[in-house]
């Protein structure tokens, strides 16, 4: 039993580290923070479909990444919690094609709102800014999750290691 727990902890830590590194790599192309976001790391948000223990790794990786956020404490706390919620919902999906949906929908709505709030506060400009930010964040999220994430969902079960360790 101890070996299984160690494997889960190791897998979660590896996913968290990969999320942080991929997010920082995306920042080289100015895709990690801002109105237009397409974090390559968001493709990893589909992993809880196979490995529920990666929920915590994704949360930690997002938290580490958001330390560098230009949106400050609100982004650090709120967006990291959004990633945690996304990962939990993904772990409960039963169909592969649904696994990328929670990250796309929640990030569109909630991250779009965080960015809009940081840009406008609760002024009259908030709804329009939220809509624009939500659409751009959602588009980047769809590219990452339905593009790269679906590739992970379809290819991981074909790799013997992952097939032997829980990929269905």
Secondary structure, 3 states (H helix, E strand, C coil): CHHHHHHHHHHHHHHHHHHHHHHHHHHHCCCCCCCCCCCHHHHHHHHHHCCCCHHHHHHHHHHHHHCCCCCHHHHHHHHHHHHHHHHHHHHCCCCHHHHCHHHHHHHHHHHHHHHHHHHHCCCCCHHHHHHHHHHHHHHHHHHHHHHHHHHHHHHHHHCHHHHHCCCC
